[in-house]
Amino acid sequence: MGRLFTCIFIDLLGFGLIVPLLTFMALRLEASPVEVTLMIASYSLMQLFAAPLWGRASDRWGRKPVLLISFAATTTAFLMLAFAQSFWVLVAARALAGALSGDLSAAPAYVADITSPERRARGMGLLGAAFALSFIVGASFGGYLSELNVTAMLFDETATGPDYFFPPLLSAGLSMSAFFFALFFLPESHKIKSKAERADAADAARAAAQGRGIGDRIMASLKALHYPNLFLVTVILFLVGFVFAHMESTMALWADFAFGWSAREVGYLFAFAGIIAVIFQAGLLGPLTRLFGEARLIVLSAILLGSGMALVPGATGLVQILVAVACLAAGFGLGNPSIQSLITKLSRPEIAGVALGMGQAASSLARVIGPLWAGFLFQQIGPDWPYIAGACFMALVFFLALHLQRRVT
């Protein structure tokens, strides 16, 4: 478990480094707000289609090959960012990283392979901690490195202004380190079936699916939403992710417009949001769930997210924006896992996997549509409008959550 934690932490540390820089890298190449959010959405769009394929690939060929491919692809994507001289190269780099992000499917499967059912929750918690810590540490230093301008010190003395070359280059080096660490020190965890066993399994799957077209399979999946309250919970999950994507995709744009902040300040802000989310999700979620239950926490999450979105347009200084972001991070940290947990409780065992899959699809779709909608509002109406619209959507979620609470009770 420690070796997997090390690989994931090193790789995602590089991602954390470039998160505060992406918006400013696009602005440097004269991208519009809509184009900036398109670049951000491209990662989630490709991931939406690719993640199930990587999950099946890890079942068939093993977890380690998928992790190695993902680390290699991430290295390539970071190098593309470092040398990008066109906005569309940035988009291509993010799309490549999303399409080959097999680690997001293979890493949880690896944990499931090496842990007993009794210790699996702890293993997943450690994996989540690797994700959170890498983002917090990376976001804290990414913006700082851009202002430190290591490129001028090591490579080009004439380089001036923010440094958008060295941080993605360092991120590429970190992903490459994760690749070689996994190659030499990470053992395969999955028992790979022989060719004959795979053929037998494929024959069984074809026999089971005989007479059912793709439309029939889709309809079978959608039947999960006919179970009481599952459709309502899935809608709430989509709207929560949709609204939070407003903040993720436009906060750097808004901070640049409102305060003139650089990548350094935005990086600190994202790191602060990560810390708040970890405190609520890892520390407070369990006790609060036992005290109030998931349905009431979803209502509280809607209040916090709506308050955070409403507070952003009126923020005139550091304290106000920190309060707004704290509300947003706390609301998402409480709401998203509570919704996922409620889905498992509302669904019967035979359709639990389908219900969770539909929920994951709803979240992924929200991370694609949300940034594009927020970028349109930012550019066409005004910088505050992604947050005004987000607050309105969360008012709707609040009433839906109250209705859900009454139905669940």
C-alpha positions as CSV (number, residue, x, y, z in Angstrom):
1,M,0.0,0.0,0.0
2,G,2.9,2.3,0.8
3,R,4.4,1.9,-2.7
4,L,1.1,2.7,-4.4
5,F,0.6,5.7,-2.1
6,T,4.1,6.9,-3.1
7,C,3.4,6.5,-6.9
8,I,0.1,8.3,-6.8
9,F,1.3,11.1,-4.6
10,I,4.3,11.8,-6.7
11,D,2.3,11.8,-10.0
12,L,-0.5,13.9,-8.6
13,L,1.9,16.3,-7.0
14,G,2.8,17.4,-10.5
15,F,-0.9,17.9,-11.4
16,G,-1.3,20.1,-8.3
17,L,1.7,22.2,-9.4
18,I,0.1,23.2,-12.7
19,V,-3.5,23.6,-11.5
20,P,-3.1,27.3,-10.5
21,L,-1.1,28.0,-13.7
22,L,-3.5,26.6,-16.3
23,T,-5.8,29.6,-16.6
24,F,-2.9,32.1,-16.7
25,M,-1.0,29.9,-19.3
26,A,-4.1,30.1,-21.5
27,L,-4.5,33.9,-20.9
28,R,-0.9,34.4,-21.9
29,L,-1.8,32.8,-25.3
30,E,-4.7,35.2,-25.6
31,A,-7.5,32.7,-24.8
32,S,-10.9,34.0,-24.0
33,P,-12.8,33.0,-20.8
34,V,-14.9,30.5,-22.9
35,E,-11.7,29.0,-24.3
36,V,-10.2,28.8,-20.9
37,T,-13.1,26.8,-19.6
38,L,-13.1,24.7,-22.7
39,M,-9.5,23.7,-21.9
40,I,-10.6,22.8,-18.4
41,A,-13.6,20.8,-19.6
42,S,-11.6,18.9,-22.2
43,Y,-9.9,16.8,-19.5
44,S,-13.3,15.7,-17.9
45,L,-14.8,15.1,-21.4
46,M,-12.1,12.7,-22.4
47,Q,-12.1,11.1,-19.0
48,L,-15.9,10.6,-19.2
49,F,-15.5,8.3,-22.2
50,A,-12.1,6.7,-21.3
51,A,-12.5,5.8,-17.6
52,P,-14.7,2.7,-18.1
53,L,-12.3,1.4,-20.8
54,W,-9.3,1.7,-18.5
55,G,-11.2,-0.1,-15.8
56,R,-11.8,-3.0,-18.1
57,A,-8.3,-2.9,-19.3
58,S,-6.9,-3.1,-15.8
59,D,-9.2,-6.2,-15.2
60,R,-7.9,-7.9,-18.3
61,W,-4.2,-6.9,-18.4
62,G,-3.4,-5.9,-14.8
63,R,-3.3,-2.8,-12.7
64,K,0.4,-2.1,-13.2
65,P,0.4,-1.7,-17.0
66,V,-2.5,0.7,-16.8
67,L,-0.7,2.8,-14.2
68,L,2.5,2.9,-16.2
69,I,0.6,4.0,-19.4
70,S,-1.1,6.7,-17.3
71,F,2.2,8.0,-15.8
72,A,3.8,8.0,-19.2
73,A,0.9,9.9,-20.8
74,T,0.9,12.4,-18.0
75,T,4.6,13.1,-18.5
76,T,4.0,13.7,-22.2
77,A,1.0,16.0,-21.4
78,F,3.1,18.1,-19.0
79,L,5.9,18.4,-21.6
80,M,3.4,19.7,-24.1
81,L,2.3,22.3,-21.5
82,A,5.9,23.4,-20.9
83,F,6.6,23.9,-24.6
84,A,3.2,25.1,-25.7
85,Q,3.2,28.1,-28.0
86,S,-0.5,27.8,-29.0
87,F,-3.7,27.6,-26.9
88,W,-4.8,24.5,-28.8
89,V,-1.7,22.7,-27.7
90,L,-2.8,23.3,-24.1
91,V,-6.2,21.9,-25.0
92,A,-4.6,18.9,-26.6
93,A,-2.4,18.3,-23.6
94,R,-5.3,18.3,-21.2
95,A,-7.4,16.1,-23.5
96,L,-4.5,13.6,-23.7
97,A,-4.1,13.6,-19.9
98,G,-7.9,12.9,-19.5
99,A,-8.1,10.2,-22.2
100,L,-5.2,8.3,-20.6
101,S,-6.0,8.9,-17.0
102,G,-6.1,5.2,-16.3
103,D,-4.6,5.7,-12.8
104,L,-8.0,7.0,-11.5
105,S,-9.5,3.6,-12.3
106,A,-6.6,1.3,-11.7
107,A,-5.5,2.8,-8.3
108,P,-8.8,2.0,-6.4
109,A,-8.8,-1.4,-8.1
110,Y,-5.3,-2.0,-6.9
111,V,-6.4,-1.1,-3.3
112,A,-9.3,-3.6,-3.6
113,D,-6.8,-6.3,-4.7
114,I,-4.5,-5.9,-1.8
115,T,-6.9,-5.3,1.1
116,S,-9.3,-7.5,2.9
117,P,-13.0,-6.3,3.0
118,E,-12.5,-5.3,6.6
119,R,-9.5,-3.0,5.8
120,R,-10.7,-1.8,2.4
121,A,-12.3,1.4,3.7
122,R,-9.0,2.3,5.4
123,G,-7.1,1.6,2.1
124,M,-9.4,3.8,0.1
125,G,-9.0,6.5,2.7
126,L,-5.3,6.4,2.4
127,L,-5.6,6.6,-1.4
128,G,-7.9,9.6,-1.0
129,A,-5.4,11.2,1.3
130,A,-2.7,10.8,-1.4
131,F,-5.0,12.7,-3.8
132,A,-5.8,15.4,-1.3
133,L,-2.3,15.9,0.0
134,S,-0.7,16.0,-3.5
135,F,-3.2,18.7,-4.6
136,I,-2.7,20.8,-1.4
137,V,1.1,20.7,-1.5
138,G,1.2,21.1,-5.3
139,A,-1.2,24.0,-5.5
140,S,0.8,25.8,-2.7
141,F,4.0,25.7,-4.6
142,G,2.9,25.9,-8.2
143,G,2.1,29.6,-8.2
144,Y,5.2,30.4,-6.1
145,L,7.4,28.6,-8.6
146,S,5.9,30.7,-11.5
147,E,6.9,33.9,-9.7
148,L,10.3,32.6,-8.6
149,N,11.2,32.2,-12.3
150,V,13.6,29.3,-12.2
151,T,13.8,29.4,-16.0
152,A,15.6,32.8,-15.8
153,M,18.0,31.4,-13.2
154,L,18.8,28.1,-15.0
155,F,18.0,28.3,-18.6
156,D,17.4,31.8,-20.0
157,E,18.6,35.0,-18.2
158,T,16.4,37.1,-20.5
159,A,13.2,35.4,-19.4
160,T,10.9,37.8,-17.6
161,G,7.5,37.7,-16.1
162,P,5.7,34.7,-14.7
163,D,7.5,31.4,-15.4
164,Y,5.2,28.9,-17.2
165,F,8.0,26.7,-18.4
166,F,9.7,25.3,-15.3
167,P,6.6,24.3,-13.3
168,P,5.2,22.0,-16.0
169,L,8.7,20.7,-16.7
170,L,9.1,19.8,-13.0
171,S,5.6,18.2,-13.1
172,A,6.8,16.1,-16.1
173,G,9.8,15.0,-14.1
174,L,7.6,14.0,-11.1
175,S,5.4,11.9,-13.4
176,M,8.4,10.3,-14.9
177,S,9.7,9.5,-11.4
178,A,6.4,7.9,-10.6
179,F,6.7,5.8,-13.8
180,F,10.1,4.4,-13.0
181,F,9.2,3.9,-9.3
182,A,6.2,1.9,-10.3
183,L,8.1,0.0,-13.0
184,F,10.8,-1.2,-10.6
185,F,9.2,-1.3,-7.2
186,L,5.4,-1.7,-7.6
187,P,4.3,-5.3,-7.9
188,E,1.3,-6.4,-9.9
189,S,-1.7,-6.9,-7.6
190,H,-4.2,-8.5,-10.0
191,K,-4.3,-12.1,-10.9
192,I,-4.4,-12.0,-14.7
193,K,-6.5,-14.8,-16.3
194,S,-5.0,-17.0,-18.9
195,K,-6.0,-16.7,-22.5
196,A,-8.3,-19.7,-22.2
197,E,-10.0,-18.3,-19.1
198,R,-10.5,-14.9,-20.9
199,A,-12.0,-16.7,-23.9
200,D,-14.4,-18.6,-21.6
201,A,-15.4,-15.4,-19.9
202,A,-16.0,-13.7,-23.2
203,D,-18.2,-16.5,-24.4
204,A,-20.2,-16.4,-21.2
205,A,-20.6,-12.6,-21.6
206,R,-21.8,-13.0,-25.2
207,A,-24.2,-15.7,-24.2
208,A,-25.6,-13.6,-21.4
209,A,-26.0,-10.6,-23.8
210,Q,-27.4,-12.6,-26.7
211,G,-30.6,-11.0,-28.0
212,R,-30.0,-7.7,-26.2
213,G,-28.9,-4.7,-28.3
214,I,-27.1,-1.6,-26.9
215,G,-30.5,0.1,-26.5
216,D,-31.8,-2.7,-24.3
217,R,-28.7,-2.5,-22.2
218,I,-29.0,1.2,-21.8
219,M,-32.7,0.9,-20.8
220,A,-31.7,-1.8,-18.3
221,S,-29.3,0.6,-16.7
222,L,-31.9,3.4,-16.7
223,K,-34.3,1.2,-14.8
224,A,-32.2,1.8,-11.7
225,L,-33.5,5.3,-11.7
226,H,-37.1,4.1,-11.3
227,Y,-36.3,3.0,-7.8
228,P,-37.8,5.3,-5.2
229,N,-35.8,8.6,-4.9
230,L,-32.8,7.4,-6.9
231,F,-33.6,9.7,-9.8
232,L,-34.0,12.7,-7.4
233,V,-30.6,11.9,-5.7
234,T,-28.9,11.6,-9.1
235,V,-30.3,15.0,-10.2
236,I,-29.0,16.6,-7.0
237,L,-25.6,14.9,-7.5
238,F,-25.4,16.4,-11.0
239,L,-26.4,19.9,-9.9
240,V,-23.9,19.9,-7.0
241,G,-21.1,18.9,-9.3
242,F,-22.3,21.4,-12.0
243,V,-22.3,24.3,-9.6
244,F,-18.9,23.4,-8.0
245,A,-17.4,23.3,-11.5
246,H,-18.4,26.9,-11.9
247,M,-16.0,27.8,-9.1
248,E,-13.2,25.4,-10.2
249,S,-13.2,26.7,-13.8
250,T,-13.6,30.5,-13.2
251,M,-12.1,31.3,-9.8
252,A,-8.7,32.1,-11.3
253,L,-10.3,34.3,-14.0
254,W,-12.5,36.0,-11.4
255,A,-9.5,36.6,-9.0
256,D,-7.5,38.0,-11.8
257,F,-10.4,40.4,-12.7
258,A,-11.4,41.4,-9.2
259,F,-8.1,41.5,-7.3
260,G,-5.4,41.3,-10.0
261,W,-4.1,38.1,-8.4
262,S,-1.5,36.0,-10.1
263,A,-1.0,32.2,-10.1
264,R,0.7,32.4,-6.7
265,E,-2.3,33.8,-4.9
266,V,-4.7,31.5,-6.8
267,G,-2.5,28.5,-5.8
268,Y,-2.7,29.4,-2.1
269,L,-6.5,29.9,-2.5
270,F,-6.9,26.4,-4.0
271,A,-4.7,24.9,-1.4
272,F,-6.9,26.5,1.3
273,A,-10.0,25.0,-0.3
274,G,-8.3,21.6,-0.4
275,I,-7.5,21.8,3.3
276,I,-11.1,22.8,4.2
277,A,-12.5,20.0,2.1
278,V,-10.2,17.4,3.7
279,I,-11.1,18.6,7.2
280,F,-14.8,18.2,6.5
281,Q,-14.6,15.1,4.4
282,A,-12.1,13.1,6.4
283,G,-12.6,14.5,9.9
284,L,-16.2,15.7,10.3
285,L,-18.2,13.7,7.8
286,G,-18.4,10.5,9.9
287,P,-19.6,12.1,13.2
288,L,-22.0,14.5,11.4
289,T,-23.5,11.6,9.4
290,R,-24.1,9.6,12.5
291,L,-25.6,12.6,14.2
292,F,-27.8,14.0,11.4
293,G,-27.9,11.4,8.6
294,E,-27.0,11.8,4.9
295,A,-30.3,13.5,3.8
296,R,-29.9,16.4,6.3
297,L,-26.2,16.8,5.4
298,I,-27.2,17.2,1.7
299,V,-29.6,20.1,2.8
300,L,-26.7,21.6,4.8
301,S,-24.4,21.2,1.8
302,A,-26.8,23.1,-0.4
303,I,-26.9,25.9,2.1
304,L,-23.1,26.1,2.3
305,L,-22.6,25.9,-1.5
306,G,-25.3,28.4,-2.2
307,S,-23.9,30.8,0.5
308,G,-20.4,30.5,-1.0
309,M,-21.5,31.2,-4.5
310,A,-23.5,34.2,-3.3
311,L,-20.7,35.6,-1.3
312,V,-18.1,35.6,-4.1
313,P,-19.5,38.6,-6.1
314,G,-19.6,40.8,-3.1
315,A,-16.0,39.9,-1.9
316,T,-13.8,43.0,-1.7
317,G,-10.8,41.6,0.1
318,L,-9.0,38.5,1.3
319,V,-11.2,37.7,4.3
320,Q,-14.4,37.7,2.3
321,I,-13.1,35.5,-0.5
322,L,-11.6,33.1,2.1
323,V,-15.0,32.8,3.8
324,A,-16.7,32.2,0.5
325,V,-14.3,29.5,-0.6
326,A,-14.5,27.9,2.8
327,C,-18.2,27.6,2.4
328,L,-17.8,26.1,-1.1
329,A,-15.2,23.6,0.0
330,A,-17.1,22.6,3.1
331,G,-20.3,22.2,1.2
332,F,-18.8,20.0,-1.5
333,G,-16.8,18.0,1.1
334,L,-20.0,17.2,2.9
335,G,-22.4,16.9,0.0
336,N,-20.7,14.7,-2.5
337,P,-19.9,11.8,-0.3
338,S,-23.2,12.0,1.5
339,I,-25.0,11.8,-1.9
340,Q,-22.9,8.8,-2.9
341,S,-23.6,7.1,0.4
342,L,-27.3,7.7,0.1
343,I,-27.4,6.2,-3.4
344,T,-26.0,2.9,-2.0
345,K,-28.6,2.9,0.8
346,L,-31.6,3.7,-1.5
347,S,-30.7,1.0,-4.1
348,R,-31.1,-2.7,-3.7
349,P,-28.0,-4.9,-3.9
350,E,-28.8,-6.1,-7.4
351,I,-28.8,-2.6,-8.9
352,A,-26.3,-0.8,-6.5
353,G,-23.5,-0.9,-9.0
354,V,-25.7,0.4,-11.8
355,A,-27.0,3.2,-9.6
356,L,-23.5,4.2,-8.6
357,G,-22.4,4.1,-12.2
358,M,-25.2,6.4,-13.2
359,G,-24.2,8.7,-10.4
360,Q,-20.6,8.8,-11.6
361,A,-21.7,9.5,-15.1
362,A,-23.8,12.4,-13.8
363,S,-20.8,13.8,-11.9
364,S,-18.6,13.5,-15.0
365,L,-21.1,15.1,-17.2
366,A,-21.5,18.0,-14.7
367,R,-17.7,18.6,-14.9
368,V,-18.0,18.9,-18.7
369,I,-21.0,21.1,-18.9
370,G,-20.4,23.2,-15.8
371,P,-17.1,24.9,-17.0
372,L,-18.5,25.6,-20.5
373,W,-21.6,27.2,-19.1
374,A,-19.6,29.2,-16.5
375,G,-17.2,30.4,-19.2
376,F,-20.1,31.6,-21.4
377,L,-21.6,33.5,-18.5
378,F,-18.3,35.1,-17.5
379,Q,-17.5,36.3,-21.0
380,Q,-21.0,37.2,-22.3
381,I,-22.7,38.7,-19.2
382,G,-20.1,39.4,-16.6
383,P,-17.5,37.9,-14.2
384,D,-19.9,37.7,-11.3
385,W,-22.6,35.8,-13.2
386,P,-21.2,32.3,-12.9
387,Y,-21.5,32.7,-9.1
388,I,-25.0,34.4,-9.3
389,A,-26.2,31.6,-11.5
390,G,-24.6,29.0,-9.2
391,A,-26.4,30.5,-6.2
392,C,-29.7,30.2,-8.0
393,F,-29.1,26.6,-8.9
394,M,-28.2,25.8,-5.3
395,A,-31.5,27.4,-4.2
396,L,-33.2,24.8,-6.4
397,V,-31.0,22.1,-4.9
398,F,-32.0,23.2,-1.4
399,F,-35.7,22.7,-2.1
400,L,-35.0,19.4,-3.9
401,A,-32.9,18.3,-0.9
402,L,-35.7,19.2,1.5
403,H,-38.1,17.2,-0.6
404,L,-35.7,14.3,-0.6
405,Q,-35.2,14.5,3.2
406,R,-39.0,14.3,3.7
407,R,-39.3,11.3,1.3
408,V,-36.4,9.5,2.9
409,T,-37.7,10.1,6.4
